[in-house]
Amino acid sequence: MSAVASRLETISHKMGTREQELADMLGTTPQSLWRWRKDEATPKTNHLRRILDLAFAADELSELYPPDEAHVWLFERHRLLGGRRPVELITAGEIDAVLALIAQLKDGAVA
C-alpha cells in the first residue's frame, strides 16, 4: 500500500467517511481517490497537502471519538467555529480552525 493510500485509509477508517464525502473534503472525485489508492495516479501538491492535513486531523480526532462519533462530529455545528460545521471548513481549505478546535477538545478546554 502506498503512503497516500495508507493516509486515505486512515481518514476513512478513523472518521467513518464515505468515498463521496472524502472526495468532497479533498476537492476531488471518487474516481481520483480510487486511482490514488491503487497507485495509478499521484495527487497534485494541493491535494497531497489536504490528504496529509486530514489524516493528521483523523489521528487527532480518533483519540477523542470512535469513527461513528467522529463522523457525526464532522457534520454538526460547533459554537467555537462560529456555528459552522468542520466539514464545511475542511472543504473550503480552512482546516487550521478545525485542528485548533480538536486541540482544544484534547486539552479539555471545551466541553
NUKE-113735 format. One line per 8 residues: their letters; for each residue z, y negated, x of N, C-alpha, C. Coordinates in steps of 0.02 Angstrom, whole numbers. Each point is the difference from the previous one (the first is absolute). Example, Ala and Ser with C-alpha at 12.3 -4.5 7.8 and 13.67 -1.06 7.14 Angstrom:
AS	390/284/660/0/-59/-45/0/-60/45 | -36/-53/-18/3/-59/42/37/-55/-39
# end
This chain:
MSAVASRL	0/59/43/0/-59/-43/0/-62/45 | -44/-47/-16/-4/-61/40/61/-44/-13 | 9/-49/44/56/-47/-7/-5/-39/-65 | -61/-21/-18/-10/-37/-62/15/45/-60 | -26/61/1/12/47/-55/75/13/-8 | 35/5/56/72/11/-2/36/-58/-34 | -20/-61/17/31/-59/-31/-15/-3/-75 | -62/16/-19/-18/0/-70/41/52/-39
ETISHKMG	11/57/31/41/53/-31/72/-24/-8 | 26/-34/51/68/-28/-3/7/-46/-60 | -49/-45/-7/3/-48/-55/-2/36/-67 | -48/45/-9/-7/36/-63/63/40/-16 | 26/34/50/58/43/-12/63/-40/-13 | 14/-50/41/64/-36/-5/1/-52/-55 | -58/-24/-22/-3/-50/-53/-26/29/-66 | -19/63/1/-24/32/-61/-63/-33/-29
TREQELAD	-42/-28/43/-59/-35/-24/-59/47/-13 | -39/-18/-49/-62/35/-14/-56/-31/43 | -55/35/5/-55/-23/43/-25/-69/-19 | -11/-12/-64/-25/-66/-21/51/-55/14 | 64/14/-10/51/-50/14/1/-16/75 | -4/51/41/0/-10/72/-62/-39/22 | -57/19/-27/-62/-35/16/5/-74/-19 | 27/-14/-59/8/-69/-22/45/-40/47
MLGTTPQS	57/30/20/46/-34/45/-32/-14/68 | -44/44/21/-32/-8/66/-65/-39/-4 | -22/-17/-60/-61/-39/-8/-62/40/16 | -1/63/-22/-56/44/14/-13/45/-60 | -38/52/10/-17/47/-54/31/68/15 | 8/41/-52/23/69/12/-48/39/45 | -64/-16/-3/-48/34/43/12/-16/74 | 17/-62/15/16/-19/69/64/36/23
LWRWRKDE	49/4/-44/62/36/17/-17/72/18 | -43/31/-40/-19/70/12/-33/6/68 | -45/-45/17/-34/3/65/49/-11/58 | 48/-45/-10/50/-12/52/44/61/9 | 19/31/-55/42/60/3/-35/58/36 | -65/5/-11/-41/54/29/-26/-18/70 | 19/-59/24/-22/-25/65/-77/-6/4 | -30/-16/-57/-72/-10/-2/-19/-73/9
ATPKTNHL	50/-43/-2/-10/-72/10/66/-28/27 | -6/-58/31/58/-34/28/10/-65/-38 | 61/-14/-22/11/-63/-36/-11/-60/47 | -26/-54/-29/-6/-62/37/70/-26/16 | 3/-46/46/65/-25/24/44/-25/-56 | -28/-38/-48/42/-27/-54/28/57/-43 | -39/52/-12/25/57/-39/51/40/40 | -13/8/65/48/37/42/67/-36/0
RRILDLAF	-1/-65/7/62/-39/-1/38/10/-65 | -37/-1/-56/33/10/-66/28/71/-6 | -36/49/25/24/69/-1/65/6/38 | 1/-28/60/60/5/42/59/-38/-30 | -13/-59/-28/53/-39/-33/28/38/-61 | -45/29/-38/22/37/-60/36/64/18 | -21/33/53/35/60/24/71/-18/22 | 7/-57/34/66/-24/21/43/-14/-61
AADELSEL	-29/-34/-50/38/-14/-62/20/65/-34 | -45/49/-1/16/65/-31/58/34/35 | -1/-1/67/55/30/38/66/-35/-16 | -2/-66/0/61/-39/-14/25/13/-72 | -46/-2/-47/19/10/-70/27/71/-13 | -26/48/38/22/69/-10/73/10/20 | 28/-46/38/71/3/16/44/-22/-58 | -32/-32/-50/37/-24/-58/-13/40/-63
YPPDEAHV	-62/24/-7/-20/31/-63/-42/63/12 | 5/48/-47/-47/56/1/-69/-25/-23 | -53/38/11/-68/-24/-16/-10/-26/-70 | 27/34/-51/-11/-24/-69/33/-67/-12 | 59/-11/29/34/-65/-6/-36/-54/40 | -24/18/59/-37/-47/42/-64/-23/-37 | -32/47/-34/-60/-17/-38/15/-50/-54 | 53/12/-38/20/-47/-53/18/-67/31
WLFERHRL	37/1/56/21/-62/34/-61/-43/18 | -54/31/21/-61/-37/17/-28/-40/-58 | 8/27/-60/-33/-30/-58/46/-42/-45 | 65/-3/17/44/-41/-42/8/-70/30 | 15/-47/-43/10/-69/23/67/-5/36 | 1/-45/51/61/-10/38/16/-74/4 | 62/-15/-16/23/-70/-1/-11/-34/67 | 15/35/54/-7/-30/67/-72/-6/24
LGGRRPVE	-45/24/-41/-72/-10/14/-29/-49/-50 | 44/-39/-30/-23/-49/-49/-27/31/-63 | 27/59/-17/-22/35/-60/-65/39/10 | -25/1/61/-61/37/13/16/72/16 | -52/42/-3/6/71/16/-19/10/73 | 35/45/36/-19/14/69/-73/20/7 | -25/40/-47/-70/23/4/-48/-59/-2 | 17/-53/-38/-43/-59/-3/-3/-35/68
LITAGEID	58/-6/32/2/-32/65/-37/41/53 | 11/65/-2/-33/44/48/-76/-5/-8 | -24/2/-62/-71/-4/-14/-29/-67/24 | 40/-53/-5/-22/-66/21/6/-10/76 | 24/51/35/7/-5/73/63/-36/21 | 49/-5/-45/62/-36/13/59/49/6 | -8/50/42/51/52/6/64/-23/33 | -1/-54/38/60/-23/34/58/-15/-48
AVLALIAQ	-15/-28/-57/52/-14/-50/30/65/-26 | -42/50/-8/23/66/-24/44/33/53 | -22/-4/63/40/28/54/67/-35/6 | 1/-66/-11/63/-37/3/47/22/-55 | -26/12/-60/41/24/-55/27/69/14 | -41/44/27/23/68/18/56/-6/52 | -7/-43/49/52/-9/51/65/-24/-32 | -5/-46/-48/60/-24/-35/33/57/-38
LKDGAVA	-40/41/-33/27/57/-37/35/48/47 | -30/13/57/30/45/49/65/-27/28 | 3/-66/7/61/-31/25/53/-7/-53 | -17/18/-62/49/-4/-54/9/-70/-27 | -45/-45/17/7/-70/-21/-24/-11/-71 | -36/49/-29/-26/-7/-67/20/61/-40 | 22/-13/-61/19/56/-43/-58/23/-40
# end
